[in-house]
Amino acid sequence: MDLIIRYDPKADILVIKLREGAIKDEELLDSDVVLGLDKEGRIAVLEIWEASKRGLLKALVDLASERKEVAELILREAHADSA
């Protein structure tokens, strides 16, 4: 399964799904972070409330931009090598 990241701007909740499967239990880390645990007790889902106030949205946008730039560089180099 690929990592799934969703953001609800109205609720300001960032959800990161790490693995498939039903959530058996939840653990509150602090007032704004909830871990969803599967039947083996592994973290399956991470919910972060008030994500924009924590600066997480900016960090995700920066990471996405960086990954895009790296991918574009690799494609350019591969294209140059084949020419």
Buried (B, 14 or more C-beta within 10 A) or exposed (E): EEEEEEBEEEEBBBBBBBBEBEEEEEEEEEEBBBBBBBEEEEEBBBBBBBBBEBEBBEEBEEEEEEEEEEEEEEEEEEEEEEE
